[in-house]
Every structure is written in structure tokens, then in C-alpha cells.
Amino acid sequence: MSKLIASAAIRASHSLFKQAEEMLEKAIAEKGKDHIFEFPDTAFYLPQIYALTAFPVKTLADMKVALEMAREMLHDEPEEKLWKPYLGEALDSGMATLFCEEIILALRYLNGQEPVTDPETGYVYNGFITDTIQRNLGIQLVDGRMPGFAAIIGAAPDDDTAVKIVRELQEKNILTFLSGTAKDKSGKVTNVTQQLLRKNVELGWDTYIVPLGPDTEHTLYALDWSIRASMIFGGNKPGDYKAHLKYTRDRVFAFAMVLGELDDVKWSTGAGAINMGYPAIADTDVPVIHPTGVCTYEEVEKELDHDKIVQRAFE
């Protein structure tokens, strides 16, 4: 495991933990610890936490308990001069990040900040993926009609490249989730959702192009979709984390495509996704990681040629 990646994943897990802790303390002070929260149209509470721990987060007090579970997975950043294998610490940090992101997004819903409305276009992102959509489309994911899903994080160098990449995925019947931002080749901070909207590309479930939100943390909604498939279609029980992670690795074909520069949160969210068996491919010169036993395919790969990146993701 690259020290650069491990350090980034660990730093972000601490940062997101602090953010979640501060948001939760504020919410408890305003609404009380017994205030009830539910994501819209789901029977799975906070799905990632529920699937992996069997703990149903129903109230703000429950979120505090779940956050302590995340704390137990935090690690110190690697020392400057001491080399050691960092894979375990990085994967723990990635899972802590997913727990913290789920709590942060839940609190955003509680505060009326989700789903997000794009300030540039007025487009309303999808936000949390409901159980109804899960059951309607999820069966296509497990029976092979929909080969898998891609989570595109960031922004392409330009609008035309964004369209080209997404169209290639559409042609392969790949469900594409969009999240995060990055700088395009002109230096403007944007994202693939905005790039597609500028080119009048139709977005939504019918076209298999689903913008989840403008932040990297919104990628969590796609991972929630995946982990619920293990419970709904795989029949795996809440708390059987080994069965869930094996199911997502072996039965759900998925990958992340990171376009543009990577920051700590992208690396840490990616480490969380690797726990679920999902590799990542980037269009920048990132460290390539090919450990075995976690993902079926390479964990982190790169392809700088945008004409080849979709095909490379399938190899």
C-alpha cells in the first residue's frame, strides 16, 4: 500500500470524524438526543452502518453510538521514517470514513440540506437512493441485465470528454452515479453533472445517469445502494460483515472512476470502497496498487488517455 494513499485516507478519516462529531453535537443541542431520523423510503436505517454492525440508527443518540464505532477504526498517520505495510490501517480508515460520511449526510438531511440543488444550473441531485428504486432496478444488477455500476467522481478535462465517457458507459448498460468536483483543463472547479447539463444530456434513472450530489461524500449513496443489495437480494443478515463484503465483491460488478486531482477525502472514500471489493481507476498519475485478496481486480489503476479509460476499467 502506498504511504501517500494510506496517509491521505487516514487524514481524511480523522477530519470527517471531527466534522461528524461537531455536526452531531450541534444537532443534539438543538433537537435533543432522542430526536428520530430516517433516510427517505428505507427500512434499513443508515444502511452501511446497519449492514456491517447490525446496529439500527434511529435517533441522534444512536448516531453517537455509531460514531464511536467509527472512532475505533481510526489510526495514526504513518511516521515519516518508519516503513510498514499500511493496507490494514488504510482500509480501516476507509470504513471509518464511510460511517462518518453516512452520519454527515443523515445530519444534512435533518437540516434540510439534502438533496442538494446545484447553484449553477438549478438541477436537483438525486440524494439518497430509496428502497423503491433499489428493488425496481437492483434486481437488474443481480440478474445480469445491468452488468454493474460506475461511480464517477470529479470532472473531466472538458464537457465533450465527460459526454464521451458517460456515453460509452451507457452503451454498456452500466448504471453511472456522479459525485464530487475537480478542476477542468481551464482551471474551473466543476463536475461531470454540470458538464453533461451544459451539453444537454438527459439525466436520471431512465438514462442510467444518476447525479447523487456535488461532494465526494455523496458517493456514499452508491455504496449504500450496493450494501443493501446484499441484504435484499443476497439474504445476508445485518451484522454479518464478512458475508456482505464478500457479496459486494463477488456479486456486484462496480468500479470508481476518478477524474481530475485527488484529495484526502477522495482517497479515503476510495479506501472504503475497496473494502467492498470495488477498484478505482484515475486519469491522473497516481500510485498504482495491485494487492490481492480484497478486490477481484486491481485496487488502484490509472489511464491517462480518456479514449481508453472506459475500456481499461473493464479489463
Secondary structure, DSSP 8 states (H G I E B T S, - for coil): --HHHHHHHHHHHHHHHHHHHHHHHHHHHHH-TT-B---TT-SSSSHHHHHHH-----BHHHHHHHHHHHHTT------SS-----HHHHHHHHHHHHHHHHHHHHHHHHTT--S-B-TTT--B---S--HHHHHHHHHHHHHSSS--EEEEEE--SSHHHHHHHHHHHHHTT-EEEEE--EE-TTS-EE-HHHHHHHTT---BGGGTEEE--SSGGGHHHHHHHHHHHHHHTS---TT-HHHHHHHHHHH--EEEEEES---HHHHHHHHHHHHTT--EEESS----B--SSSSSS-SEEE---TTTHHHHHH-
